[in-house]
Amino acid sequence: MNYYSTNGKAPIASLEKAVVKGLAEDKGLYMPENIKPLPKSFFDNIENLSFQEIAYTVADAFFGEDVDAESLKNIVYDTLAFDVPAVKVTDKIYSLELFHGPTLAFKDVGARFMARLLQYFLKKEGKGNVNVLVATSGDTGSAVANGFLGVDGIHVYVLYPKGKVSPIQECQFTTLGQNITAIEVDGVFDDCQALVKSAFIDDDLNAHMKLTSANSINVARFLPQSFYYFYAYAQMKKKGLADNLVACVPSGNFGNICSALFGKKMGLPIKRFIAANNANDIFFKYLQTGQYNPKPSVQTIANAMDVGDPSNFARIYNLYKKDHAAICADIAGATYSDEQIAETIKQVKAETGYVCDPHGACGYRALAEGLKDGETGFFLETAHPAKFKDTVDKILGESIEIPAKLAAFMKGQKQSIPMSKDFQEFKTFLLAQ
Ligand SMILES: *Cc1c(COP(=O)(O)O)cnc(C)c1O
């Protein structure tokens, strides 16, 4: 299948090119030319299928023309070696727990899928090693590092700001070894991003080594997130709760909810969506006014959603042919302050016993406030609360438990290379690799 750019000024690309390049030449985001509807028989029987079986059917619709069936099946089954259960919180509200992957982040699925798809294309073309550069403020680095861990032919360099990521997050990408190199930059996140951007456009470096990004706008990272929604529907259908189903998505860059909208175009019977924002309310304002006005992000306790110019808005806009009314018909919005998020974490724990992380709390609240008569909903719990332990402990006034999987990372030996924010030093380092 071919991919076109949301900006409409770049040549059509193959899947391979879209995955290796990430962004189109005109800085637009790649979109698949076709979104194939899935047959009614699939949805009639979906509750009897496993997560992997469902995901393979969805993956085949997107990638089946470009990847042979056996390889695609291997990629899907390797990526989804864990469950994402829909857990009852109240009679009307379920939590789809996306935090059962290797780093307890929903981004694990996209990162692993992309790593395996990139590896598939490198092998097929008999091409040499590729180097992935990724700048992180915390969560993306761990998901990408673990997704690419042990994938031969690909080396990952994770650049992170010294002293600015949580100890748990730092352990998740500095203790891995193998094909993962952590680089501790004496600067802030923007310095890390600037180093990566400079590297991508440096002629000497590009002549020396093959460089690529594992950015969240990559089609191989964002499309696989649609698997979650098909599987959630299957679980809700099994419980007899799939009529008038609402999905509520804590959103930052809007990749996750965008993949769900692709699912809806394929026939997934989710009635409507709610995009839950923290104080970064650009999309919420767009729904209200029809005006999209990006602005600098503000810092919140749900920091993975601190985005002032959500990149996947371009995909949603394209998918709905810029029709504001059509977008509003499928998606409602909500926005919450840090005080409201904290209040929600406290209240949900007191009333139901369930512990939300700050991102999931936005989702829970938007659903609790937005559900209409006769509707049932699920929100996406995008991170395990222990990943935001300091914040959640302080709000609840108790110490929440750290899952074994997370604790295991903290036992590893930290290994990272110190680096200044001066590009010349980074360049010299890479040229020596
Ligand atoms: C990345 C992230 C989000 C936002 O997802 P988008 O696809 O960027 O909208 C929400 N919660 C957590 C915990 C995240 O890491």
The ligand as a Tripos MOL2 file, in Angstrom:
@<TRIPOS>MOLECULE
LIG
   15    15     1     0     0
SMALL
NO_CHARGES

@<TRIPOS>ATOM
      1 C1          2.3280    9.2830   25.3050 C.3       1 LIG1
      2 C2          1.3710    9.2140   26.4430 C.ar      1 LIG1
      3 C3          0.0590    9.7380   26.3650 C.ar      1 LIG1
      4 C4         -0.4440   10.5050   25.1560 C.3       1 LIG1
      5 O1         -0.6110    9.6980   24.0210 O.3       1 LIG1
      6 P1         -0.6920   10.3910   22.5790 P.3       1 LIG1
      7 O2         -0.7260    9.2730   21.6120 O.co2     1 LIG1
      8 O3          0.5370   11.2330   22.4500 O.co2     1 LIG1
      9 O4         -1.9380   11.2160   22.5610 O.co2     1 LIG1
     10 C5         -0.7930    9.5720   27.4410 C.ar      1 LIG1
     11 N1         -0.3820    8.9530   28.5670 N.ar      1 LIG1
     12 C6          0.8610    8.4420   28.6930 C.ar      1 LIG1
     13 C7          1.2490    7.8090   29.9720 C.3       1 LIG1
     14 C8          1.7800    8.5550   27.6440 C.ar      1 LIG1
     15 O5          3.0200    8.0720   27.7970 O.3       1 LIG1
@<TRIPOS>BOND
     1     1     2 1
     2     2     3 ar
     3     2    14 ar
     4     3     4 1
     5     3    10 ar
     6     4     5 1
     7     5     6 1
     8     6     7 2
     9     6     8 1
    10     6     9 1
    11    10    11 ar
    12    11    12 ar
    13    12    13 1
    14    12    14 ar
    15    14    15 1
@<TRIPOS>SUBSTRUCTURE
     1 LIG1         1 GROUP 0 **** ****
